[in-house]
Amino acid sequence: MLPEIIDQSRSGSAMPSPSLVTLTHVVYGLHSLSLVIGAFGAATIIGAFLFGWPSIIAVIINYVKRGEVAGTWLESHFRWQIRTFWYAALWALLVVVVSVPLTLVLIGFAIWSIGLFALGIWATYRIVRGWLALNDRKALQP
């Protein structure tokens, strides 16, 4: 089920400061930078997203500033960004756990490749969808 995008003017949330809106754009930009590095570099998209310094910095910012966005419509964006990162890590771990033993019969290489490619598409979708909602000043409802 896709998350619903809520118009922040009807959500009853407090208005965040413009600097927090800008910071949220920066966090989406850092995640996007990791995705681009993965797409055009030697790493996989999901590998760069999980282990690249831009995404790691973005998640740290999310945790450090999470209290400041509490009660605002930006809280949903911080939750969205944090969940995107940790769900990607969980699914990547699952792909590795399943594919590594199966490399003995060669199917593991296909599972690994397809799984990590699908995760890269999923992470890209989540970052683009969230950033578009932020541009429209809308909250994300998971």
C-alpha angles and dihedrals in degrees: 000000000000118000116253119241111226124205103240093218089065097039095080091229124145115259113256122224116264089244090060091050089051090047090053089053089051091052092051088047092053091050090047091051090055091050092050092047088052093047095050102026135069094270128079118260093248092043092055090044093054101035104025118108095236093060093041090053089047093054091047089052089049092055095042095048098035093102092054093057095045111125094019130098088252089070088077090054093051090048089048092051094046093047092047090055097045096041089051089052092049094048092045090053090050091050090051094046091051098040102043097065090044093056086085088071093036095241088099091072090057093046090049094049097043093042096051092043091052090048090052090053091047094050091047090051092050094049094045093046092048094046092049090052090049090052088054090047091240129143121234118231111203 
